[in-house]
Amino acid sequence: PTWRGGGAVLVCVLLVESATGADSWLPWLRARPGCPQQALAFAGGAPLLGTAAWARGRAQCGALRPWVVVEKQRGRALPCTAVIDGSSGPGERQQRSAPPKSGEAGGWRQQRPKDNGRPRAGERILKDYGDLNGDPLRIVEAGNGPFIVYGRIRFAMPGAWRDRPEGLSREFLTKFVENRMATCPTLRVSNVPFDADEALIQELFDKEQFPLATDGEAVLVERHPGGASKGLAYVRMRDGAVATAALALSGVSVKTGRHGEQRQIWIAKCFSKSPLAPQDSDAGSDHEAGAGRMPAKQRMQTLVFNITRLPLDPLLASQVSDLEEQAVGDRFEALGALARDPGVCKLLDTHRVSERTACKLISELGRQHDLRKAIAVYAWMRNHEEVKPNVFHLNALISACDRCGSWNTALRFLGELRALGLEPDTITFSTLISACSRGRRWDLGLQLLETMTAAKVVPNIITFNALISSCEKAGRPLEAFNCFEALNQAGLKADTVTYSALVSACEKVGDWERAWELYEDCRRSGVVPDTILYNALISACDKGGQPGEADRAFEMMTLDGVRPDLITFCSRISAHATVGDKVRAEAVFHEMQAAHIKPSIAVFHELLRSCQVSLDWTAAEGWLAELRSAGLEPTAFTFGLLTLACEQAGETERAANYDALRLGEAKLTS
């Protein structure tokens, strides 16, 4: 304990050809006064270049200069292997020196590390209190308020002293730092093997009989999205005293499972907000209040993964299924009773999930189309004493229903929101209308707009866009334009989404003239058309039997610098196929190839249709060969088009052959 609190770190790096060379240094190092035996670690090895024997000491080692790093290999100088800088605990990082320059003299080299107490760029020292256990103790200002610096550790300034930090006495700061050091139970373990897991880290501390915390997570290894370790882990001990004693493990070698090599891990106390339970009052009362160095997104992904792999409670699963099948009345009733999922509840209680985290969790489960687990999280909140649902949670659940296509369940959450005494907002109604549009329930969308107006909730552009899209998907252009008029009367400005939905509504009924009027109105209002709008306009011209207008829309698209996609060219080919212009359809196909867009089977179907309308069965067979050369397989619909092309051209025998292939393909597919 006397040498772990501070002082210089001695590192002797010996590059030898065998372990025998390292053994000759052991007696000399152990004879140095004040150098404890447990501070010496050696890694002998085979007679290979670069095999190193390490010796670390934390004391003033007699006549040997503290910060000396020595290397010698066959009479020539080598780059410094490492300088361990560990003022806040046995070293946390390694600093490598540059390789020796050409012509540099061989022999012994030495290097001094940077001063741990040196202020960073843009910082100034407000008050210097000297050294505490060998490390500098200062108050530093960095432009965002003063904070306390102890060696490499930085503490937030106590709130009562932020305006007058110079008034803090050395005795107060000493007690403050000692208290923080004594009460911090979380350790930060660096240089962890990349194939290490939580079990390996826990085994290391259990082997040395350092008890870990039992309430919640005790070990967490930071990982990349691919699953590999980032070389960093957090360990929460039973209390601060155990954590202080566990610092003695810093520098021990851990054997990796992948290559069987030895790696030294470095341990220091984690005073920043860690991804485990908070270690002091600054971290807040919420378990997830600070994600610390671990990204919040990664932590959320881990929690979602653990929830999704749990089996759903059968009773809750049955209740959710009933919700999806029950008819929704005009009153939008609440959910009723919901069973608690024991596995989900235990996991959420263990992590002490807060209201904010629960909202993010429901949203993430909705993105993964796991509505049942999202409802399981909500069922846990309904019966929790501290974590209570609010309008944000209900909106997240309605959004999850929208993504999963459960519009009837989404409407039940509107009744649930009212049952809880909460008021729906604009996001609530907009998401509900979007959910209804997926079920082609444009009538419920209009009803929700009336309910929204009666509740004095002001709709926004997203609300009207969802409503117009609902009418467009249901093939109700008249209602879509009525909503557009209501949008204008509300003083809102239509955007690209609005005009795209309106043009799509015209496309459903083949009203290409009205589609062009909307396009011109869009340009006059200053809204820039995008690919979706142009595709809808070209498709409207296709449905209206106007291939020339479709080409004109494509020219406007090119002039605006909007990049076409597969749907653009497929709609253009379809427009020419409708009138039997196989030459122009083929020309558009070559334009698509020049744009480096890979054709789909729908494109070849339109080309076959152009041959069928123009009674050219030989060209149709040529497109069949082109389809196969593109790596695609013909379907029953493909052979059906070939059958029609041959029948209309009088090739009955070929038609019978293709019809037999069509029937065989259909049977195989079924």
N, C-alpha and C positions, 0 to 999 in steps of 0.2 A: 504493500500500500504506500510505502514511503517514496518509491521510485515511479509509480504509475501516475502520480498527480501532475508531474511537470518535469522540466529539465530537458536537456538535449538528448537526441537520439543518436546512438553510435551505430554505424553500419560498416562492417568489414566484409568486402566481397572478395573471395579468393577463387581465382580461376586456376584449377589444378587439373592434372591428368588422371588422378586417382584419388580415392578417399584417404589414402595414406598421407598425402600432402596436407590434407585438412586436419588429420589427427595430430600432426606435429604442431599445429597452432593452438590446439585445445589447452594444453597446460599453461601456455603463456597468457591466453585470454582469461582463463579462470583465475589466474594469479592477480589480475587487476583488481584493486580494492573497490568495493561498492558495486561490482558487477554481479548480479544474482545468477545462479545457475540456470533458473528457468528462462532467463532471457537469451540463452544461447541455443541456436538451432542450426543444425548442419545438414546439408543434403549431399552426401557422397554419391558417387556414381561411376559409371563405366569410363574408361580412358577415352573420352571424347572431348573435342574442342568445345569450350563453353560450359562444361559441367562445373557448377558453382557450389561452393560451401558458404553458407550464410552464418554470420554471427551478429546478433543484435543486442545492444545494451542500452539501459535507460538511466545510467548514472554518470557521474563525473569519474571517468575511468583512469585515475592516476595521471601518469605522465603522458598517456596517449591523448592526442588532441581530439576533442569531441567530434567534430564533423568531418573526420577523415574517411575517405573512401579510397581503398587501394586495390589495384589490379596488377597482375603480372602474369604473362604467359609467354614462355620461351624468349624472354628478353626484349619483348616489344610491348608498346602501350596499346591498350584496347579501350573502346568506349566504356564509360561508366555504366555498369549494369543497373544500378538503382541507388537512389538516395531516398530513404524512407523519411517522410515528413509527417510527424504524428503528434503535434502539440496538444490536440484535444483527446488524445488516447493513443495507444500504440498504432503506428502509422496507418493512414487511410489511403494515401496515393503514392504512386511512384513517379519520379521525375527522371527522365533519361537525358543524359548529356549528348551532345553532338559527337559523331565519330571523329577520331583524330585526323587532323589534316595531313595531307601528303608531306612526307619528310619530317614529321614531328618526332622528336626524340623519344626513344622507348624508355621503359623503366616505370617508376612510380608516378601516379597522378592523384590529385585530390580536388575536391569540389565542395563548396559551401552552399547549402540551400538558401532560398529566400527567407527573410525574416517573417515569422508568422504574424507578428503584430503590425506589420506595415500596412497603412491604410490603402484601400483600393482607389482606383481612378475616380475622381470626382468627390472624394470623401475628405473631411478635415477632422482633426482631433479636437474635441471640445475640452476634454480634461483627461490627463494621464495619471493613473493611480499607481504606477510602477508595476512590479511583478507580483503575481500571486501563484505560489507553488511553481515558479519557473516560467510562467506564461504571462504576457502583458495583460493588464486590466485597464480598459479605457472606455470613454464615452465618445462616440463618433457621430458626426452629422453627415448625411448623404443627400440632403435635399428633400427627403420625404419624412423627416422627423429624426430625432436622436435615438440611438440604440446602444446597447452595452456590448462591448467586444472583449471576450476572454480567450486569448490565443486565437484559434481558428473558429471559435464558437461565437455566435451572435444571438443576443437575447433582445426581445422587445422591451422597450422602456416601460416601467410601470406607469399606468395612466395618470396617477396623481403627480408625477414628476416630469411629464413631457414638456411642460412650459418652463421648468426651472431645473434642467438636468445638472447644472453646475453645483447645485446645493446638496447633491448626494455625497455622503461621507464614504470613506473607504470601508469603515466598519459595516455600513448598511449594504454596500455592494458585495463585500465579502460574504456576508450572511445570505444575501440574495443568490449569489452564484453557488455557494455551498448547498443551499436548500434545493436549487434546481438540479444540481448534480445528484443529490441524494434521493430526490423524489422522481427522477426520470427513469421509468422501467423499460423503455424501448431502446433497442440496440440496432445499429445499422451495420450490416456485415457486407463488406465489399470484397472484390476479387473471388467471388463465388464461382465454382466450376459451371460451365455453360450447360452441362447436362444434369445439374443438381436439381433436386426437388425439395419440397418442404420436409419430407421424411429424413433426408440426409442432414439437413440443418438441425432438425430436432434431435436426431440421434447424437450429434456432436455435443449438444448441451446436456442431454440426459446422461451421456457417458461420464461427464465430469460432475454429475449430480448438481447441476444448476437448475432449480425448478422453474418451469415456464408458467405463464398465466393460464388459468383454467376457465376464465369467463370470456368466451369468444375466441376469435382467431389469435393464435400465439406466434405463428410463423407464416411469412408470406414472401415468396420469391417473385421478383419482378420479371415479367416475360415479354418477349416480342409477340406480335400478332401470330407468328408462326408457331409459338409454343416454346422457343428456346429461351433460356435464362439470359437476362441482361447483365449477369455478374453481380447483382445486388439483391440483398434480402433484408427483411426487417424481422426482428425477434422481440416479442414482448415478454419480459420476465415477470416473476410473481410480484416483485416490488422493486423499488429503486436500489435497495441495498444489494439484492441478488444481482441486479444488472451491473452494479459497480464491481462486484467480485468477479463477474463473468468476463470483464475486460481482460483478465489474465489469459484468456484463450486467444487473444489477438496474436497472430503470427504463427499459429499452429498450422500444420500441413494437413490438407484434406485430399484423400485419394479419389480421383474422378472415376466414374463407372465406365466411361467410354474408352479411354486410352490407358487407364491405370497409372496416370502421372500424378505427381504431388503438386498441389497448389497451396500457397499460404494465403489464408484469409485474414482480413484486418477488421477489427471490431471497434466501434466507437459509439457513444451515446447519441441518440437521435433527438435533438431538441426542436427541430422543425416539425411541422405537422406530418405525422406518419400515416400510412394507409391502414394501420392497425388502430387499436383503441387509443384515445387521447391520453397523454402522459401528464398533463398539467391543465390548469384552469384556462390557459390561453387557447387550448385546442377546442374549447367549447364542450357542450354536453352531448352533442350528437356524435355517434360513432363514425359517421362518414363526413364529419364537418370539414376535415382537411384531408385531401388526397395526397398531400405532401409531394414527394418526388415521383410517386406513381401516378400516371395519368388517370384522370377520373373516368375516361372512356374505357380504359383497360379494366379498371375495377368494376365498372358497370357490366362489361362483357363477361367477366368472371361470375358475377352474381346472376346474370341472366342465364348463363350456361348451366349453373348449378340448379336453377329453378326448372329450366326446360327438360333436364334429364330426370327430374323426379316424376314418378307416376302420379297421375291425377286421381284424387279421391273419387271413387265410383259414385257416391251420392251427389257430390258437386257436379261431376260430369253429366249425370242424369238431369240435374236442375238446369244446367246450361243448355243442354239439348232441348229441353222443354221450352226454354225461353226463345230459342230460334224457330220453334215450330208453332208457338202460340200466335194467334191472330191479334193484331194491334187495333184497339178501338180508337175512338176520337178523343178519349180522355187521357191517353198515354199514362197508364197505370205504372206503379213502381214495381220493382223486381220481386218483392216479397222475401221470404226466408232464403238464406244462402248458407250452405254447410261450410264449415271451416276445413281446409285441407291441412291435415296434421304435418305433412312433410314441408309444405310451403311456409306454414306458420312457424315451425321450428327454425327453419333457415332464416326467416326474416327477424325472428326474435334474437337469434344468435348474433346476427349482424347489427342489431339495434337500428334498423332502418328508420330514417326520419321521413317526414311528410314530403320533403323535396325529393329525396331519393326514391320514395315510393312512386311519385309522379313520373320521374324519369324511367323507372323500372316498367311501369305500365306502358309508357310510350314505346320503349324498346321492344317489349313483348308484342305490341301491336305491329311494329315494323316487321317482326318475324312471323306475323300472321298466327300468333298463338293467343287467340282470344280467351281460351279457357283458363290459361295460366294468369292472364291479366285480370280476369274476374276473380281468380283465387287470391291474388294479391289484394283486390278490393274487399273480398270477404274477410281477409285478415284485418283490414283497416276498420271495417264496421264493428268489429268486436274488440278493438284495441282501446285501452284506456287513454293513451297519450296521443297516438297517431290517428287523427280524425280526417275523413275525406272532405275536400272542399271542391269548389267549382273547377279547379285545374285538374283534379283527379278525374272528375266526371267527364270533362272535355277530352282528356286523354283516352278514357274508355270508349267514348263515342267515336273518336278517331280510329281506335283499334277495330271497332265494329265496322266502320267505313272501309277500312283496308281489307277486312275479312268478308265483306259483302253481307253482313248481318244487319240489315237496315231495321228489321223489326226489334232486335235486341237494342239497337241504338235508341229507338224511340222509347223503350222502357227505361233507359237511363235518364231521359228527360223527366219522366214521372218520378224516378228515384231522386233526382236533384230537387224537385219540388217537395218530396216527402222529407228531405233533410232540412228544409227551410232555406234553401239556397236559391238565388236568382240566376237564371240563365243569362248569358251574355251573347254578344254578337258571334263569337267563335262557336258557341254551343249551337246556335241555329244554323250557321253556315255549314258546320260539319254534319249536322243532321240532314240538311237538304242534300249535301253531297252523298251521304249514305243512301238516301231515298232514290237518288238518280241511278245508283247501281242496280236497284231493284225495279227500275222503270216506273217508279211511283211518283210521277210528276204531280199528281193530284195532292199527295201528302206534302210535297214541297210547297205548293201554293198555300196549303192549309197552314204550314209552319210559318210562312211569310205573314199571313194574317195574324197568327198567334204572336208573332214577334212584334208586329205593329201594335197590337192590343196591349202588350206588356211594356210598351214604350222603349223597346230596344231598337236602336238605330241600325239599320242594315248598312253594310259597306259594299264595295265593289266585289269582294270575294263572295258575299251572300248572293248577289244578283248573278254573278258568273256561274255559281253552282246551280242556281235555279234555271238559268237559260240552258246550261248543259243538260240538266235533267229533262227539260222539255225537248231538247234536240235529240237525246238518246231514245226518247219514247216516240219520236216521229211526230211531234206536235209543234210545227213551225209557227202557227198562229199564237199559241200561248208563249212561245219563246220571244216573239216580237212584242207582245204585250208586256212582258217583263223588261224588255229593252226600253220601252216607253216609260215604264215606272222608274227605271234607272235614270233616265234623262230628267224626269220630273223631280227626282230626289237630289238633283244637282251634282251627280257623280259623273266622272268622265270614264267612258268606256276604254278598255285597254285591248291588247292583242288577244287575250283569252276571250274577251267578249265577242269580238268580231269573228274569231275563229269558230266559236260555237254557233253564231248566227249563220255564217256561211255553210257550216256543216248541216244546219237545219234546212237550208235551201238545197243542199246536195241530196238530202234524203228524198226530196220530192222532185228533183231535177229542175228546179227553178234557177237556171244559170243566169238569167237576166237580173234577178234580184240579188244574186250572189255578186255580180259585177258592180251593182249599185252600192252594196255594202263595202266592197273593196275600195271604190272611189271615195266613199264617205270616210273610210279608215285613213286614206292618204290625206284627205283634206283636214282631218282632225289632228294630224301630226303624229299618229300612231304608226310605227314602223312594222310592216307585215313580216312575219317569220315563216319558217318552212311549213309549219302546221297550217297556217292560213292559206298559203299558196297551194298546198296539197288539197285542201278542201275546195278551193276555187277551181282547180284543174279537174277534180273529181265531179264537181257540179256540172262543168262543161261536158264531161264524159257522160254523165247520166242524162244530160239534155241533148245528147247526140250532136255536139258541136266540137269536132276535133280541131277546127281552125281556131276557135276561141281558147281551147286548151293549150295550143301552141303559143298563142298570144300571151296567155298568162305565164307560160314558161319563159318567154322573152322578157316580160316585166320582172320576173324572178331573177333572171340573169343580170339585168340592168341594176337591180337593187343590191346585187352582191350576195344574195341569199343562196346558200349551197343546197342543191337538190339532193334527195336521198332515194332509196329504193322505191318508196311509195310514189314519189313524183314520176319516175319513169314508168312504173307499172300503170299508173292512171293515164298517162299519155298514150301508151301502147293500147290500153283498153279503149280509149276514145277512138283511135284509128281502126281497131278491130271491130268495133260496133258497126262501122260503115263499110267494112270489108276492104279497107285500104292496107293490104298486106305489105306493099312496098314501103309505105310511110312507117308502118309499124316496125318493119325490119330496120329502117334507118334510125328510129328512136332507140332500138336495141343496141345498135352499134355506138350511138352517142353514150349510152349507159356504160358500155365497155370502155370507151375512151375516158370516162370519168372514174374508172377503176372501182366501179360498184358491181359487186358479185350478184348475178341474177338469182332469183328464187324460183321455185317451181310455179308460183303464181304468174310470174312473167312469161314463162314458156306456155302456160295455159292460155294466156291472152294471145300469144303468137299463134298457137294452134287454132284458136277461135277465129283469128283473122283469116287463116287458110280455109277454115270450114265455111265461113260466110262467103268467101270468094271462090269456093268450089275447086280449090287447088290441093288435091290429096297428096301429090308428090312433094310439095313444099312442106306439108304437114309432117310427112315421114322424115324430111330433112331436119325439121325442128326436134323430132323425137331423138334422132341421132345426136343433135347438139345438146339436148337435155342430158343424155347419158354421158357425153364427153365432159359436161360440167360437173360430174360427180353426183348427179341427182338420180333418183330412182322414180320411174313412172308409177302413178297410182291408178286406181280404178277410174277416177275422173279423167285422167290423161287418156286412157284407152277409150273412154266414152266419147271424148272429143274426136279422136281418130276414127271411131266408128261412124260418127255423124258425117265427118268430112268425106269418107269413102262412100257412104250410102248416098249422099246428095250428089256425088260425082258419078254415080252409077257403078262403082266398083263393089258389087255385092259380095264377092268372094273374100276380098280383103276386109270388108266391113264385118263379115262373119268371123274372120280370124281375130280381129281386134276386139269384137264383142265377147268372144270366148276368153281372151286375155282379161277383159274387163271383169267378167264374172269370176274368173279364177282369182284375180287380185282382190275383188271384193270379198270372196270367201276367205281368202288368206288373211285379209285385214280384220274381218269379223272374228 
